[in-house]
Amino acid sequence: MGIGFIGLGIMGNRMLTNMSVHGEFNLAAAWDPSDVARSDARINYPALEVVGTVEEVIKHPRVDVVYIASPPASHRDYALAAAAAGKAVFCEKPLGIDVEQSQEMVAAFKEKAVLNAVNYPLANSQAADLMKAEIDAGQLGKINSVDIRLHFAPWPRDWQQDATWLSQRAEGGFVREVGSHFIYLTERLLGAAELLNTCAIYPEDDVSCETNVQAQIACNNVPVSFHASAGGVGPDVVEFTVWGEKKSYRLTMWDQLYSTTGDTWVRELSEIEDARQHGYMRGLDNLIAWYEGKDCSIASFADALSVQEKVEAILSGDF
């Protein structure tokens, strides 16, 4: 599978690294508006053809899938250009900068019957597969509730400081960037989500992203509590808990899964030495299955639109 990269920032370079390690991808072409990013890519990946324009990536003869890892405001134009060229698209979330833009993208790809996917790597993990299998088999009994708890100090996180748009409400914020992963995971495990109520607090300026968000969601009558915040000092909190009558699961810090049937939490999947890297490789295996038309847990544009509708309603209070 030939991959064309649009964007060579944090996510673009992470994908380059992991696709190189995986070994089943042809790193065909890449572009970034930064001269430094393009120069670094030429040095680090000498077999990669670093080109001068987005159009060259999309129309490159060895590119089968266009991977879009640029800031959200550019996703629509790049994705539609790829669809017009008949190229499959693998995009970072969110699809567009608003729901209407994302609806346009879903409709365009459906009309042209072009393969489309959005990167929600958390839902490709073995932890997600294990929870899904046991929920579907009834091993947890009745699901009483789900808790999603996120806290970041600071936001954006230290490794994201160059991505200044993440701190701004127009494109960024932790609900879009992180919360969306867990809303997608919730819908994958329990079905379509319905927003019941929400409260989002913002700084007094008209630019900065949210600082504190609370929302109540329902998935097939299962109540889901969502709380996310930023600021203060202390370690980050990334926690997803499914409370079942027979068994409960807790996924913490993205890839550490625990279960309980009583008084103590027991680590699951401890045989996986590096759960983070293992998750990346599983995600890329899923990407190959997606491209080959096989069963996979890759999110489609329509799946990502469903998540974005909830995210934007949480942030705006308009639902």
MARFI-278326 format. One record per residue (C-alpha): residue in one letter; chain; x, y, z. Coordinates in steps of 0.05 Angstrom, whole numbers, plus 5000, padded with zeros to 4 digits. Layout:
REM MARFI-278326
+-----+-------+------+-------+------+
| res | chain | east | north |   up |
+-----+-------+------+-------+------+
|   A |     A |    X |     Y |    Z |
...
+-----+-------+------+-------+------+
END
This chain:
REM MARFI-278326
+-----+-------+------+-------+------+
| res | chain | east | north |   up |
+-----+-------+------+-------+------+
|   M |     A | 5000 |  5000 | 5000 |
|   G |     A | 5031 |  5066 | 4978 |
|   I |     A | 5021 |  5122 | 5028 |
|   G |     A | 5024 |  5196 | 5013 |
|   F |     A | 5035 |  5240 | 5074 |
|   I |     A | 5004 |  5310 | 5080 |
|   G |     A | 5034 |  5340 | 5143 |
|   L |     A | 5100 |  5322 | 5176 |
|   G |     A | 5088 |  5347 | 5246 |
|   I |     A | 5079 |  5304 | 5309 |
|   M |     A | 5027 |  5256 | 5280 |
|   G |     A | 5058 |  5253 | 5211 |
|   N |     A | 5126 |  5234 | 5238 |
|   R |     A | 5096 |  5184 | 5287 |
|   M |     A | 5059 |  5150 | 5229 |
|   L |     A | 5123 |  5151 | 5187 |
|   T |     A | 5162 |  5118 | 5243 |
|   N |     A | 5110 |  5064 | 5257 |
|   M |     A | 5096 |  5048 | 5184 |
|   S |     A | 5172 |  5040 | 5174 |
|   V |     A | 5175 |  4991 | 5233 |
|   H |     A | 5113 |  4953 | 5209 |
|   G |     A | 5144 |  4939 | 5142 |
|   E |     A | 5081 |  4929 | 5100 |
|   F |     A | 5076 |  5000 | 5074 |
|   N |     A | 5107 |  5037 | 5016 |
|   L |     A | 5125 |  5107 | 5041 |
|   A |     A | 5115 |  5138 | 4974 |
|   A |     A | 5111 |  5214 | 4979 |
|   A |     A | 5105 |  5270 | 5031 |
|   W |     A | 5094 |  5345 | 5037 |
|   D |     A | 5093 |  5396 | 5093 |
|   P |     A | 5091 |  5473 | 5088 |
|   S |     A | 5153 |  5476 | 5133 |
|   D |     A | 5221 |  5476 | 5098 |
|   V |     A | 5252 |  5447 | 5161 |
|   A |     A | 5201 |  5390 | 5165 |
|   R |     A | 5212 |  5372 | 5092 |
|   S |     A | 5288 |  5374 | 5100 |
|   D |     A | 5285 |  5330 | 5162 |
|   A |     A | 5241 |  5280 | 5126 |
|   R |     A | 5291 |  5275 | 5069 |
|   I |     A | 5347 |  5261 | 5118 |
|   N |     A | 5308 |  5211 | 5162 |
|   Y |     A | 5272 |  5174 | 5106 |
|   P |     A | 5317 |  5176 | 5045 |
|   A |     A | 5271 |  5129 | 5005 |
|   L |     A | 5212 |  5177 | 5016 |
|   E |     A | 5200 |  5226 | 4959 |
|   V |     A | 5189 |  5293 | 4992 |
|   V |     A | 5153 |  5338 | 4942 |
|   G |     A | 5139 |  5412 | 4936 |
|   T |     A | 5062 |  5414 | 4935 |
|   V |     A | 5001 |  5378 | 4963 |
|   E |     A | 4978 |  5364 | 4892 |
|   E |     A | 5041 |  5324 | 4879 |
|   V |     A | 5026 |  5279 | 4938 |
|   I |     A | 4954 |  5267 | 4917 |
|   K |     A | 4971 |  5254 | 4844 |
|   H |     A | 5034 |  5214 | 4857 |
|   P |     A | 5029 |  5148 | 4818 |
|   R |     A | 5054 |  5106 | 4876 |
|   V |     A | 5004 |  5135 | 4926 |
|   D |     A | 4943 |  5091 | 4940 |
|   V |     A | 4923 |  5123 | 5006 |
|   V |     A | 4930 |  5197 | 5024 |
|   Y |     A | 4944 |  5205 | 5099 |
|   I |     A | 4923 |  5274 | 5123 |
|   A |     A | 4960 |  5296 | 5187 |
|   S |     A | 4953 |  5371 | 5179 |
|   P |     A | 4914 |  5419 | 5225 |
|   P |     A | 4838 |  5408 | 5221 |
|   A |     A | 4822 |  5471 | 5181 |
|   S |     A | 4857 |  5440 | 5120 |
|   H |     A | 4825 |  5371 | 5123 |
|   R |     A | 4765 |  5386 | 5079 |
|   D |     A | 4803 |  5414 | 5020 |
|   Y |     A | 4856 |  5360 | 5021 |
|   A |     A | 4807 |  5303 | 5029 |
|   L |     A | 4761 |  5328 | 4973 |
|   A |     A | 4820 |  5336 | 4927 |
|   A |     A | 4841 |  5264 | 4942 |
|   A |     A | 4770 |  5239 | 4930 |
|   A |     A | 4768 |  5276 | 4863 |
|   A |     A | 4832 |  5238 | 4844 |
|   G |     A | 4801 |  5172 | 4866 |
|   K |     A | 4851 |  5163 | 4923 |
|   A |     A | 4831 |  5131 | 4990 |
|   V |     A | 4839 |  5177 | 5050 |
|   F |     A | 4863 |  5162 | 5121 |
|   C |     A | 4853 |  5226 | 5162 |
|   E |     A | 4869 |  5250 | 5231 |
|   K |     A | 4808 |  5273 | 5270 |
|   P |     A | 4767 |  5314 | 5269 |
|   L |     A | 4743 |  5310 | 5197 |
|   G |     A | 4728 |  5384 | 5190 |
|   I |     A | 4726 |  5445 | 5234 |
|   D |     A | 4650 |  5441 | 5241 |
|   V |     A | 4595 |  5390 | 5233 |
|   E |     A | 4570 |  5419 | 5167 |
|   Q |     A | 4639 |  5413 | 5136 |
|   S |     A | 4645 |  5341 | 5159 |
|   Q |     A | 4576 |  5324 | 5132 |
|   E |     A | 4599 |  5351 | 5064 |
|   M |     A | 4660 |  5306 | 5067 |
|   V |     A | 4619 |  5244 | 5085 |
|   A |     A | 4570 |  5257 | 5028 |
|   A |     A | 4626 |  5270 | 4977 |
|   F |     A | 4662 |  5205 | 4993 |
|   K |     A | 4597 |  5166 | 4993 |
|   E |     A | 4578 |  5194 | 4925 |
|   K |     A | 4646 |  5178 | 4895 |
|   A |     A | 4650 |  5110 | 4931 |
|   V |     A | 4721 |  5125 | 4955 |
|   L |     A | 4750 |  5089 | 5015 |
|   N |     A | 4755 |  5133 | 5076 |
|   A |     A | 4779 |  5126 | 5148 |
|   V |     A | 4796 |  5167 | 5210 |
|   N |     A | 4851 |  5151 | 5259 |
|   Y |     A | 4824 |  5131 | 5327 |
|   P |     A | 4881 |  5085 | 5349 |
|   L |     A | 4853 |  5074 | 5419 |
|   A |     A | 4794 |  5034 | 5391 |
|   N |     A | 4842 |  4988 | 5352 |
|   S |     A | 4877 |  4966 | 5416 |
|   Q |     A | 4875 |  4896 | 5445 |
|   A |     A | 4845 |  4926 | 5508 |
|   A |     A | 4786 |  4953 | 5468 |
|   D |     A | 4777 |  4886 | 5433 |
|   L |     A | 4777 |  4849 | 5499 |
|   M |     A | 4725 |  4895 | 5530 |
|   K |     A | 4682 |  4891 | 5468 |
|   A |     A | 4684 |  4815 | 5466 |
|   E |     A | 4666 |  4808 | 5539 |
|   I |     A | 4611 |  4860 | 5538 |
|   D |     A | 4580 |  4827 | 5477 |
|   A |     A | 4585 |  4758 | 5510 |
|   G |     A | 4551 |  4783 | 5573 |
|   Q |     A | 4611 |  4771 | 5617 |
|   L |     A | 4602 |  4838 | 5652 |
|   G |     A | 4528 |  4828 | 5665 |
|   K |     A | 4485 |  4890 | 5661 |
|   I |     A | 4526 |  4952 | 5647 |
|   N |     A | 4507 |  5002 | 5701 |
|   S |     A | 4547 |  5062 | 5678 |
|   V |     A | 4610 |  5088 | 5644 |
|   D |     A | 4657 |  5142 | 5672 |
|   I |     A | 4704 |  5182 | 5627 |
|   R |     A | 4753 |  5225 | 5667 |
|   L |     A | 4806 |  5269 | 5634 |
|   H |     A | 4853 |  5321 | 5664 |
|   F |     A | 4914 |  5355 | 5633 |
|   A |     A | 4965 |  5400 | 5665 |
|   P |     A | 4982 |  5437 | 5623 |
|   W |     A | 4942 |  5438 | 5559 |
|   P |     A | 4968 |  5430 | 5506 |
|   R |     A | 5015 |  5378 | 5534 |
|   D |     A | 5090 |  5392 | 5534 |
|   W |     A | 5102 |  5352 | 5470 |
|   Q |     A | 5047 |  5390 | 5434 |
|   Q |     A | 5070 |  5461 | 5447 |
|   D |     A | 5089 |  5474 | 5374 |
|   A |     A | 5017 |  5458 | 5352 |
|   T |     A | 4990 |  5525 | 5376 |
|   W |     A | 4921 |  5512 | 5346 |
|   L |     A | 4909 |  5459 | 5400 |
|   S |     A | 4900 |  5514 | 5452 |
|   Q |     A | 4848 |  5552 | 5412 |
|   R |     A | 4773 |  5539 | 5409 |
|   A |     A | 4768 |  5546 | 5334 |
|   E |     A | 4803 |  5480 | 5320 |
|   G |     A | 4832 |  5453 | 5384 |
|   G |     A | 4817 |  5438 | 5457 |
|   F |     A | 4822 |  5373 | 5496 |
|   V |     A | 4751 |  5351 | 5483 |
|   R |     A | 4764 |  5348 | 5408 |
|   E |     A | 4835 |  5322 | 5414 |
|   V |     A | 4827 |  5270 | 5469 |
|   G |     A | 4754 |  5265 | 5490 |
|   S |     A | 4734 |  5245 | 5419 |
|   H |     A | 4775 |  5181 | 5425 |
|   F |     A | 4735 |  5159 | 5485 |
|   I |     A | 4668 |  5178 | 5456 |
|   Y |     A | 4686 |  5135 | 5395 |
|   L |     A | 4707 |  5079 | 5442 |
|   T |     A | 4641 |  5085 | 5480 |
|   E |     A | 4601 |  5081 | 5416 |
|   R |     A | 4642 |  5021 | 5392 |
|   L |     A | 4629 |  4984 | 5458 |
|   L |     A | 4557 |  5004 | 5472 |
|   G |     A | 4525 |  5033 | 5409 |
|   A |     A | 4502 |  5102 | 5387 |
|   A |     A | 4509 |  5157 | 5439 |
|   E |     A | 4457 |  5210 | 5457 |
|   L |     A | 4477 |  5274 | 5492 |
|   L |     A | 4432 |  5290 | 5551 |
|   N |     A | 4464 |  5353 | 5580 |
|   T |     A | 4529 |  5390 | 5581 |
|   C |     A | 4566 |  5449 | 5612 |
|   A |     A | 4631 |  5477 | 5582 |
|   I |     A | 4672 |  5533 | 5615 |
|   Y |     A | 4718 |  5578 | 5574 |
|   P |     A | 4767 |  5633 | 5590 |
|   E |     A | 4740 |  5704 | 5583 |
|   D |     A | 4776 |  5716 | 5516 |
|   D |     A | 4744 |  5694 | 5451 |
|   V |     A | 4803 |  5652 | 5429 |
|   S |     A | 4825 |  5601 | 5482 |
|   C |     A | 4796 |  5531 | 5486 |
|   E |     A | 4754 |  5502 | 5542 |
|   T |     A | 4782 |  5493 | 5613 |
|   N |     A | 4727 |  5450 | 5644 |
|   V |     A | 4673 |  5407 | 5613 |
|   Q |     A | 4620 |  5361 | 5642 |
|   A |     A | 4569 |  5322 | 5603 |
|   Q |     A | 4518 |  5266 | 5611 |
|   I |     A | 4510 |  5218 | 5553 |
|   A |     A | 4468 |  5155 | 5544 |
|   C |     A | 4485 |  5094 | 5502 |
|   N |     A | 4427 |  5045 | 5496 |
|   N |     A | 4402 |  5070 | 5564 |
|   V |     A | 4471 |  5063 | 5596 |
|   P |     A | 4489 |  5129 | 5630 |
|   V |     A | 4558 |  5156 | 5611 |
|   S |     A | 4590 |  5211 | 5653 |
|   F |     A | 4642 |  5254 | 5618 |
|   H |     A | 4687 |  5301 | 5657 |
|   A |     A | 4747 |  5336 | 5627 |
|   S |     A | 4790 |  5393 | 5652 |
|   A |     A | 4858 |  5427 | 5647 |
|   G |     A | 4903 |  5469 | 5692 |
|   G |     A | 4936 |  5465 | 5760 |
|   V |     A | 4994 |  5420 | 5776 |
|   G |     A | 4998 |  5345 | 5778 |
|   P |     A | 4999 |  5284 | 5733 |
|   D |     A | 4951 |  5276 | 5675 |
|   V |     A | 4889 |  5234 | 5685 |
|   V |     A | 4863 |  5192 | 5627 |
|   E |     A | 4812 |  5142 | 5653 |
|   F |     A | 4755 |  5102 | 5623 |
|   T |     A | 4714 |  5057 | 5668 |
|   V |     A | 4657 |  5009 | 5650 |
|   W |     A | 4618 |  4989 | 5712 |
|   G |     A | 4584 |  4921 | 5704 |
|   E |     A | 4543 |  4881 | 5754 |
|   K |     A | 4589 |  4820 | 5747 |
|   K |     A | 4654 |  4851 | 5724 |
|   S |     A | 4682 |  4920 | 5712 |
|   Y |     A | 4738 |  4946 | 5668 |
|   R |     A | 4783 |  5007 | 5675 |
|   L |     A | 4828 |  5032 | 5620 |
|   T |     A | 4878 |  5083 | 5646 |
|   M |     A | 4931 |  5125 | 5611 |
|   W |     A | 4910 |  5098 | 5544 |
|   D |     A | 4937 |  5027 | 5546 |
|   Q |     A | 4936 |  5000 | 5618 |
|   L |     A | 4874 |  4955 | 5627 |
|   Y |     A | 4849 |  4931 | 5694 |
|   S |     A | 4789 |  4888 | 5714 |
|   T |     A | 4753 |  4874 | 5779 |
|   T |     A | 4701 |  4826 | 5804 |
|   G |     A | 4706 |  4849 | 5876 |
|   D |     A | 4752 |  4891 | 5919 |
|   T |     A | 4816 |  4897 | 5878 |
|   W |     A | 4835 |  4916 | 5807 |
|   V |     A | 4876 |  4864 | 5769 |
|   R |     A | 4921 |  4882 | 5710 |
|   E |     A | 4899 |  4851 | 5644 |
|   L |     A | 4942 |  4837 | 5583 |
|   S |     A | 5005 |  4842 | 5625 |
|   E |     A | 5040 |  4796 | 5577 |
|   I |     A | 5045 |  4853 | 5526 |
|   E |     A | 5113 |  4885 | 5540 |
|   D |     A | 5100 |  4951 | 5505 |
|   A |     A | 5025 |  4962 | 5500 |
|   R |     A | 5033 |  5029 | 5465 |
|   Q |     A | 5076 |  5002 | 5408 |
|   H |     A | 5033 |  4939 | 5405 |
|   G |     A | 4973 |  4984 | 5395 |
|   Y |     A | 5007 |  5022 | 5338 |
|   M |     A | 5022 |  4957 | 5302 |
|   R |     A | 4951 |  4931 | 5312 |
|   G |     A | 4924 |  4996 | 5284 |
|   L |     A | 4966 |  4989 | 5222 |
|   D |     A | 4944 |  4916 | 5214 |
|   N |     A | 4873 |  4943 | 5216 |
|   L |     A | 4890 |  4995 | 5164 |
|   I |     A | 4913 |  4941 | 5117 |
|   A |     A | 4850 |  4901 | 5130 |
|   W |     A | 4809 |  4964 | 5116 |
|   Y |     A | 4843 |  4975 | 5049 |
|   E |     A | 4834 |  4902 | 5030 |
|   G |     A | 4760 |  4903 | 5047 |
|   K |     A | 4766 |  4856 | 5107 |
|   D |     A | 4735 |  4862 | 5176 |
|   C |     A | 4769 |  4915 | 5218 |
|   S |     A | 4756 |  4967 | 5273 |
|   I |     A | 4779 |  5027 | 5232 |
|   A |     A | 4731 |  5086 | 5239 |
|   S |     A | 4699 |  5111 | 5175 |
|   F |     A | 4684 |  5184 | 5159 |
|   A |     A | 4612 |  5170 | 5180 |
|   D |     A | 4636 |  5142 | 5247 |
|   A |     A | 4679 |  5203 | 5258 |
|   L |     A | 4621 |  5249 | 5240 |
|   S |     A | 4578 |  5215 | 5293 |
|   V |     A | 4633 |  5229 | 5345 |
|   Q |     A | 4642 |  5300 | 5321 |
|   E |     A | 4568 |  5315 | 5327 |
|   K |     A | 4572 |  5297 | 5401 |
|   V |     A | 4637 |  5334 | 5412 |
|   E |     A | 4613 |  5399 | 5381 |
|   A |     A | 4547 |  5394 | 5419 |
|   I |     A | 4585 |  5384 | 5484 |
|   L |     A | 4628 |  5446 | 5470 |
|   S |     A | 4572 |  5490 | 5447 |
|   G |     A | 4514 |  5467 | 5491 |
|   D |     A | 4472 |  5464 | 5428 |
|   F |     A | 4438 |  5396 | 5423 |
+-----+-------+------+-------+------+
END
